[in-house]
């Protein structure tokens, strides 16, 4: 579609790459988000366009200021707090509280339409995160946080489709159908337009609202679709689904091919299973493909690298105070087979940790295009009301200390994929390199 689009997955439900919940704080996230280069701009635009009266950043600051005043301090972790620092003192100033009251009075006296208080607060806080000039920062309502947490487990309860919304027309189209999912069983196909859910029209409905309408159904739901101009109705039974993030196959000359689409919690076991399958089929050499992989959870990529790296450092992080945290490998499962890792411009964050570690140890050859260049980690901090604030909190470095933020990882062999080529030139180069080893 030529128009600006929004993409969202329908499960219980995979909306944005997030992090797994700890008792006090969410785990580090090293994901760029799906289609990060486009999604960052889309999110910025959507946060400000969501209603004229809450589009301004100062209003967001006002509301957050009142929240923090009422609760004492900034709630970064359960049981912890910090004093306001330079720049953030505006959040609790008298001027901020005064301006908030002014804005409230103007809305009450002059705004034509009814106000949804929950939406107002939510998008004001989201506007605040945009004002941080951190493209990865975000604010999540309690419901959004639940959705993100479930998505990162790699398993969910839903129907198993990805939705795409045409921003010009508001129409919702099926962008993907998971193999073996309830949606596939019911007969849903890519490009189907969803026009109603249980008789309620979703055309023009906000994408998040449409997703919620579908994923909140615990029993069968009736979807009215438009396919090739013909209207049809399908009944779909939601069920437990495991997101397939790893696939594999044996290629020629004993070369195993393993593709990782993202690093979720479930990816670790899927990687182990795929390696066992390839070993059982006689794998002598290996290609790991992380092209177009936006990243995922830091612990997951580290657990996967522990299955192939020698003993030593996997990656380390440093925060604003220089505090360093190291992630290491004992080398018990070090890979002794020839290895190639495929990357491209959309290989981001956790994918770059994977490629960077392989490159620094000389464990394999990196082939493709320079990676995305996201060398920062996010933490998602739980707030007292069940909502959460995601902030960039650390930079990460490869075992040899490469800072790849903004620059990416340069492949050992640069191969650009021609857009209209029917041949996977990068994979072809990988096979040639492995045949010579």
N, C-alpha and C positions, 0 to 999 in steps of 0.2 A: 504494500500500500504506500502511496506517495505521502499521505498525511502522517502527522505525528501520531505515534502509537504508544499504548501502554501494554505491558505484558505482565500477566500474573498467572500463577499456577493454582489449580483447584485441587486442594487436598484438605487436610485440616490445619494448615494449608501453607504451601510454599510460596510466600510472597516476596521474601528478600533474604539473601544469605545472611544468617545471623550467628548466634553462638549458643552454646549449651549452658544451662543454668547451673551455677554453683549455689550452695546454701546462702552465701552473702553477695556474690557478684557473678555476673555472667563471665564465661570464659573468653580468652582472647579470640578475636576474630581477625583472620588475615585474608578476607575475601574482598574482591573488588565489586561484587554484585554482578548479576547477569547483565551482559552487554554494558559494562561499566561506563565506557566512554559516552554512550548515549544516555544511560540511566541517570547519571549525575545531573546533567542539564535538565532532563525531564522532571526529576524530582524537585529541583530548584524552582522551575517554572510553576509546577503544580502547587507547591506550598504557598506561593504568593498569589496565585490566581484564585485560590479557593475562597472567594468572598472578598468584596471590596473592603469591608470594615475591619477585617482582621488580616489584611495583607501587609500592613506596615510593621517593620521590625520593632519600632519603639513600643508598640502595643504589646508585642510578645515579651519584650523586656519588662514592661510594667506588670503583666500578669505573673511572670516568673518571680519578679521582685516581691509581690504580695505573698506568693506561695512560700518563698524562702523566709520572709519575715514571720509568717504565721508558724513556720516549722523551726525557726531558729537559725539554721544554717543550710549550706548546700548539702543535699543528701547523696554523697557519692557511694557509700557502702552502708549496709545495715550496721548500726552501732558505731559508725564513724562520721566525722564531719570535719570540714576545714573552714578557715576564715576566708572572707572575700579577699581576693588579690587585686592587683592593678587592673583596672578596666572592668572587673566584675563588681566593684563596689556600687556601680550604678543600679544594680538589681535591688538593693535595699535602701536606696536614698529616698529622702522626703519628696524630692522632685519627681521621682518615678511614681511614687504612690499618688501624688497629686495629679499627675498626668493620667494615670489609670482612671481616677475618679472622673476627670474631665471627659475621657473617651466614653466611659460608661454612661454618663449623662447625655452625651450627644447621641449615642445609640438609642437610649430610651426615649429621647424626645423627638428624634428626627428620622430614624431608620424606618423605612416603609414596611419591611417584612418582619415576620416572627424570627426570633433568634433561637437557634439550637445551642444551648449552653455548652454541651459536651463537644460539639464540633468547634465552637468558638475557642474553648480552652485548648483543645488538641492542636488546632492549626496555629494558634499563637505560639505554643511551645515549639512546634515544628519550624515556625518562622525564626525563632530564636536560634535554633541550630544552624540554619542557613546563614544567619548573621555572624556565626563564628568563623566563617570562611574556611571551614573544614568540609570538603566535599563528601566525607564519609560519616560525618556526624548526623545524628537523627534523634528524634523523640518518638517513643512508641507508647501508645495507650496500653492498658493491661491486656486487652483483647489482641492487639497487634503483637504484643510480646509473646503471648501464648502461641500464636500462629508461627512466629519466627522460631521459637524454641522447638516446636514440633517438627518444623521443616528440617532443622539441622540434625535431627535424629535419623533422618533418612527413611523413616517409617511413619505412616499417617493413616488416618481413617478418612476416606473420601471416594471420589469416583475416578480420579486419575487423568485429568486433562489440563492443558495449559491454554489460557485464554489470551486473546489479543483484542484490544479495543481501538477502533478507528476514531481518533479524537475529533475529526470533522463531523462524522455522522453519528457517533456514539454507538455504532453497531459492534456487537461482540462476536468474534470468530474463534473457532477452535484452532489453536496453533500447533497443538501436539496432543497425542493420545498415547498414554503409557501402554506398553505391550502387556497383555494379560490383565489389564485393569477392568473394572466394572464398565467403564465407558466403552472400551473396545468390545467387550462381551455384548453390550447392548446395541452395538452397531454404529457408534459415533465415529466420525471421520474428520481428518484435518480439513479446514476451510468451511466446515458446517457453521452456519450462523445461528446462534442461540437467540430466540426472540421471546421466549417465555419460560418461566420455571413454575411448575404447578399452577399454570394459568395466569401468573403475574408477569406482565411485560417487563423485560429488562432492556429493551432498546432505548438508548439514551441514558440509562441508569449509570451512575458512577461505578467505575470498575470494581472498587473495593466493596461497594454495596452489593453488586451482582455476585461477586465471589462469596461474600458472606451468606447470601441467600442460598447459594448452592451448597457450600461446605457445611453449613449448620444443620443440614438435613441428615438425621441419623437413620431414617428409614427411606424407603424407595421414593424417588422423585420423578416427576414427569417433565421432560424437557421437550419443548416445541422448537423445532429446527427448521431452517430454510437451507435446502441443498439443491444447487443448480436450478433455483427458481421454484422448487417444489417444496411445499410445507409438509413436514412429517412430525410425528410424536413418538418419542422413545421413553421407555421406563427404565431407569437406572437404579441399581441397588448398591449403595455405598458399602465399602468393605475395607479391610486393612490392606494396605499396599506398601511394598518396599520399593523405594526409588532406585532404579538401576543406574549406578554411577560408574560402574566398571564393566567393560566388555572385552572379550579376547577371542583370538583365533590363531591357528597355525598357518603360517605362510610357507613359501618355498624354502628349501635348503635348511630345514630345522629352525627357522626363525619364528619366534613367537611374537605376536602383536597384541599389546594390551593398552586399551584407551581408558583414561580417567577423565570423566566430564566435570567433576567437582569433588571437593574433599569434605564430605559429610561424615558423621559418626559411623554410619553404616559402611562407608567406603573401605575402612580398614579390613573388615571381614571379607568384603567382596574382592579386595585385592588379594588377600590370602587364598581365597578359593580359586581365583583366576590363575594365580601362579601355580597352584597345585594341579589345576587342569592342564596347563601348558607343559608342566614337567612330566605329567603322565602321558602326554602325547609326544614326548621326545624332544622338547625344546633344547636347543644348543646355544641359541643367541636370542636376544630380546630387544624389541622396540617398545618403548613406553611413550604414548602419545598424550601430551597435555595441551595440545593446541585448543584454543577457544575455551580453556578451563579458567573460570573467573576466580578460583581460589576456594576458600572454605574455612574450616576450623583448624587452628594452629596445631592442636594436639593430634588431629587426624593425620596431617601430612608428616608430622614427626614419627608417629607410630608406623606409618608406611615406610618411611626412610630407614627405620630401625630394622626393617626386613631385608635391606640391601646394602647398607653402608658398612664400612669397616669401623673399628672402635674410634671414638672421637666426638668432636662437636658437630651437631647438626645445624644449629642456628642459635644466635643469641639476640636479645633485645636490650635496649637502653631507654629509660624514661627521661623526663625533662631534668631530673636531678642527677643523671648519670648512673643510676642504679642499673646494674646489669643482671640479667637472668639468662642462664645457659640451658640448652636442651641438648642432651648427649645420647650416644649410642654405644652399646657394649660390643658391637661387632660380631656377635654370635652367629648372625645370619647373613654375613657379608656375601654379596653376589660375586661369583667367580666366573660368570659368563660375559661375553662381549655384549655391550649395551649401547643403545642409541636412544636419546630423548628428543622427541619432536616438539618444537615450540613455535609460536607465532606472536603477532602483536597483541593478541587477545589472551595470551597466557599471563595470568596475573597472580600476584601475591603468593598464596600457598603453592601455586604452580611454579613460581619463581624460586621459592624456597627449595622445592624439589630439584629443579634444574640447576640451581646454584650450588647445592650440596654435591650433586653428581659431578659438576664441572670442577669444583674446588678439589675434590678428592681424586680427580682423574679417573673416576670409575667408568665413565662412558663418554660418548661424543654427543654434543648438543648440536642439533641441525634445525635450520628453519630461519625465522626472522627474530630480530631483537624483541624481547618481551615487553609487556606493558609498562613496567616500572612502578609498581606499588610496593614500597618498602616500609610501610607503616602498619601498625597493629591497632585494632580498636578493642575497647572494652565496653561492655554495656552494663551500666550501673543501675541497680534496682532502686526505685524511689518508694517512699512510704505508702503511697496509694496504689501500688501495684504497677504503675507505669515505669518507664525506664528511659535513661539518657545514654546514647551511644556516643563516645568521644574517641578520637585518636589519642592514644596514650603512650605509645612507644614506637621507636624505629627498630627494624630488625636488620641483621647483618649476616651474610653467609659465613661459613666456617673460616674463610681467610679474610673476613672483615670487609667484604664488598658492600658498599652502600648503594643499592640499586634504585632507590626512590627517585623517580623522574627520569631515570636513564635506562633501566631494564638490564637484562642479561644478554650480552652479545653471544650468539651461537659460535661454536668452533668452526662450523661450516655454514655460511649464509646461503640460503636457497629461498628465493621468493616464489610464492605460488602464483602462477598466472591466472587471472580471474576467469578467463574463458577456456582454460585448458581442461581437457577431459582426463588428463593424467595427474595423479597426485605426485608432483615433482619432488616434494620433500620426503615422502615415503620412499619414492624410487631411489633417491640419494641414500637414504638410510639403509636400504637393502644392499646397495652397491658397497657401501662402507663395511657392512657386516660380512658380506661375502669375501672380502679381502682379509678378514681377521681370522 
